[in-house]
Amino acid sequence: MVHLASIPSPTQGVWHIGSIPIRAYALCIVLGIIAACIITDIRLRRRGAPPYAILDVAVWAVPAGIIGARLYHVITSPSLYFGDGGNFVDAFKIWQGGLGIWGGVAGGTVGAWIAARRLGLPLTMIADCLAVGLPVAQAIGRWGNYFNNELYGGETNLPWGLKIYNWDANAGRALVESGTGEPIVKGIYHPTFLYESLWCLGVALLVWLLDRKYKFGKGRAFALYVMAYCVGRFWIEAMRTDPATHFLGMRLNDWVSIVVFLGALLYFVRVRGEQEHVVPASDAPAQPAAAAESDESDESDEPAADDGESEPASRTPDA
């Protein structure tokens, strides 16, 4: 196959400061989380949430999301960790890659639900505010796969094909030819990580524009994000060539995308409601009962008419 051009891949995905490893995969995930928190915080504040409420949400949702994402990956790719050739210990090596988005969403939802109850905010409002930030986080996080030389598609001679090296996952670098020290090129493949990153940015823009126009509430903006992401994930997943569990001729993640898309579509069509906002207690209209009590109090406190000079009001001496 003739290759006129290609996108180079990194030959190293981990650096060391002393004995401390700095992994590009982890940095991409952290940057994605920061971006999602900033975007979601802005959207939450515009709906009346207290400043930095997103930090309370992140404390619960991020760890739960990472745990859920790793569990999903391990469960759906059991051959990598169990049975012949598998190593159970590798299931805990999260830095080598392997986070399933649907497990992350499920785990993160549980964490966000706990945070929502503690903050007294509707979970659906938090989800709608997150619906723009989450795909941005995914777009950034996918670049971790680029640094790990993983999650690519079939071979291609397109000018945007991705050069992939034979990779040492434990060391976090490309294998090299003995004698020359040159990295060993595995081939030129479709950069599915890039396809998904660009798709996620498009999803974020789509949700932001439609939510701005139609003011989705009750979790419908989040459902729109799920549907749009599933469409892209379906065709991108079908291009990937990394090991995966198959069911009825398709990769398991394709089936999950179909089921999740239909569930999100059903929710989007059936659920209705105005966009949720938080109204501070001081800005809320007075209740009728409170207003009546206030009126009675005002009447009882009115001084009686007095033709004479009024005595000065008494005051408590300073302590």
N, C-alpha and C positions, 0 to 999 in steps of 0.2 A: 504494500500500500504506500503510495507516494504522499508525503506530508509537505505541503508548501509552507505551512506555518503552524504554530501551536502556542498554547499558553504554558509557560513554564510553571512547574510546581516547586515548592520549597524542598530543599534536601535535608532540612532540619526543622523539627517542630518543638524542640525543648532546649532551653539554655539554663545555665547554672550560675547562681550567685553564691560562691562558696560551695556548700553542700546542698543548697536549696534549689530544686528544679523549678524553672519558670516555663510553664507549658502554654503554647499558643492556643491549644484547644480550650483550656480553662479561661484564658484571657478573653477569648471571643465570647464565651458564655457569660462571663462577668460583665463585659461591655454591653452585651445584649440586655442583661437584667437591668443595668443602670439606665439604658435608653428607655426601656419599657416603664421603669419607675418614674422617670422624668415626664414622659408623655402622659401616663396615667394620672400622675399628681396634678398636672395642669387641667386635665379633663374633670377630675374629681372636684377641684377647687371651684371650677366654673359652675358646678352643680351644688355648691354650698357646703361641701365636706370640709372639715377642719384642716388647717395646713398640715402637710406631711402625714396625713392619714395613710398614705401609700406605704410609709415605712412600717407601720403596724401590720399592714397586709403582707408586705414582703417578708417580714420576720417569720410568718407562718406559711405563706404560700410557696416561697422559693425552696426551702428545704424539702417540703412535702412534694413539690413538683419534681425536684431532682431525683428523689427516692422513687417516685412513681414512674418517671421516665426510664430509670435504670431497670426497675423491675419489669416494665413492659418489654424492654429490649431483651432481657435475659429470657423471659418466658416465651417470646416469639422467635428467638434464635437459640434454642436449647442445645443444638449440636456444637456450638462454639464453647460450651461450658460443661456439658455433661456427655457421657458415653464415650465412644472411641475417639481418641484424639482431642477430647475436650478437657479443660482444666477448670474445676470449680472455683479456684482461687482467682482466676481472671475475671470472674463476675464482679469482683470488688474493685477492679482496676478501671475506674471510671475515666481516668485521664487518657486511656487508650482509645476513647470514643465509644459510642453506643448508648444513645439516649433516645427513647421513643417518644415522639411528640404527644401521642394520645395518652400514654401513661403520665406524661408531664402535665397535660391539661387536667386529667382526672385527679392526680395528686394535688396539683395546685388549687383546684376547685375546693377540695376538702380543706386545705389550709386557709383559703380565702373565706370560706364559710365560717371557720372558727374566728378569724379576725373580724368579719362582719358582725358577728354576734357580740363580740367584745366591744366594738366601736358603736354598735347600735345603728349600723347602716344597712340598707337592703343589699343583699348579695347580687341581685340583678343589676343594680346601679353600678357596683364595682365592676361586674363583668362587662357591662356596656362601655365603661371608661377604659377598660383594659383591651377592648377589641381592636384598637388602633396600635397600642404599644406592643402587644404580644407578637403580631407578625413582624414588626420591626426587630424585635429581639430575635426571632427565628432567622431573619435575614442576616443579622450579624453573626449569630451563633453558627450558621452553616459554614462560615469561613474557617471554623475550627477543623472541619472535615478536609478543607483544602490543605491546611498545614499538616494534617495527618495522612495525606495522600490516600483518601478513602472515599467511598460512596460516589463512584463514577459509573458511567454508562458503558455502552458497547464501543468498540473501536470505530474511529472515524477519521476521514482525511479533511474534514472541514477546517477552515483557518482558525476557528476558536476551539479546536480540539485541545484537550488537557494532557500534557506530558506527565505520566505517572511513573514513579520509580519503585523498584523492589524495596520494601519497607521493613525495617526492624521496629516493631511496635513497642517493645520493651525499652529500647534505647531512644526511640523517637527520632530516628534519622534514616536516610536512605542507605541501603547496602552499597558497597563500593567494590569495584574490580580489584582483585589482588594485583599488586605491582603498580598499576596506574593510579589507583585511588579515585578513579572516576565513578560517579554514581551509576548504578545499573538501571537503564531505562526499561520499563516493563512494556510500554506502548503508549499510543495516543488514543484518548477515550473522550466520550461526551462528558462535559463538566456538569453533571447533574446537580452538584452542590451549587453551582452558579445559577443554573436554571431555577432552582428552588428559591435561592436568595432573591433573585429579581422578581419572581412570582410573589413572594411574600411582601416585598415593597409595594407591588401593584395592589395586593389585597389591602394593605394598610391605607393606601390612597383611596381605593374604592369605598371602604367602610367609612373613612373620614368624610368623604364628599357626600355619600348618601345619608349618613347620620346627620350631617350638618343641614341637609335639605329637609329630611323627613322627621327628624327628632325622634328616633327610635327609643322605645322604653321597654321595661320589663324583660331585659335580656335579649331583645331582638337584634341589636347591633352585634352582640357576641355571636348569635346564631348566624348572622350574615357572614361574619368572619369565618366561622367553621365551614359553611357551605363553600365559600370562595376558595378557601385553602384546600378543601377536599378535592375540588375539581383539578387544581394544579398538581396536588400530591398524587392523584391517580395516574396521570400520564407520565409524570416524572418517575414515579416508583416503577412503572412498567419498563422504563429504560435502564434501570440499574442492574448491575451484574454481580453485585456482592452476594454472598450466601444468605439465603432467607428461606423461611418456611413457606411452602406452597400448598394451596388447597384448590382442588378442581381446576388445575392448570394456571392459576394466578397466584401471585405473591400474596401472603396473608394481609399485608398492609393495604393492598388494593381492595380486598374485601372489607376491611375495617373502614376505609375511606367511603365506600358505598353505603355501608350501614350508618355511619356517623352523618354523612350528608343527608340521607333520608330522615334521620332523627331531627337534625337541625332544621330541615325544610318543614317538617311537620310542626315543630315548635314555632317557627317564624310565621306560618300561616294561621295557626290556631290562637296564639297568644296575642292579646291586644292590651294597650295601656299607654298612658302618657309618659313622657320622659320624666324620670324621677329626680327630684331636687331635695336638698336638705334645707329646712327653714329654721334658723336659729330661734330659740325660745323668745328672745327679746323682740324679734320681728313678727312673731305670730299674733294674729288678731285676738283681742280679749274675749274670753268665753262669756256668754250671757250671764251666767251665775256670778262670775267674778265682777262683771260690770254692775249688776244689781247690788251686790254687797258694797261696792265702792260708792255708789250713789247714796245708799243708806248711811254710810259712814260719813260722807260729806255733809249730809243734812244734819246729822246729830252733832257734828263738830262746829256748826255755824254759831258764832257768839250771839247772845240775846241782845236786843237793842238796849242801850243805856244812855240816858240823857247826860249822865255825869262823865267825868273824866275817867277813862279806863286806867286800871292799875297796871303797872309794867309787868310783863310776863316773868314768872319766876324762873331761875336757872339754877342748875346744880353747881355748887362751888367746885372749882378745880381741885383735883386731888393734890 
